[in-house]
Amino acid sequence: ENARELESFENIADPEDGGDGQNHPERVPKLVVYFKTHTSAKSQIETGTDVRVYPNPAEKGEITVELSKTNYSNIFMYDITGRLVKTVNVEGTVNRINVSDMKSGMYIIRVADSEKSLTKKVIIR
């Protein structure tokens, strides 16, 4: 119902050519898509060793999020669709998160400070 259709007319300058692009390949239409991403120093995403999540995969119960520094204020957990499912206040460099109430699946853990955002994936069985 909401499909978009695109119709192409190759070699419209030479209709008797059959329009198949065989004789004039330079006239075959091309789809070109341009996109631009925006990142700033404050929204840069990194997946370095500044954060560790274990056990991974995790059984229902709890996971540990270990941070290399304490300037993070919150730990955010997102489900695979990007929906925020849990927010936990950071309490030092080792943080335990109860995941016993969460469904099995893959989750994204994100911690952020004023300069960057760090992400890790965790699987809960």
Buried (B, 14 or more C-beta within 10 A) or exposed (E): EEEEEEEEEBBEEEEEBEBEBEEBEEBEEEEEEEEEEEEEEEEEEEEEEBBEBEEBEBEEEEBBBBBEEEEBEEBBBBBEEEEEBBEBEBEEEEBEBEBEEBEEEEBBBBBBBEEBBBBBEBEBE
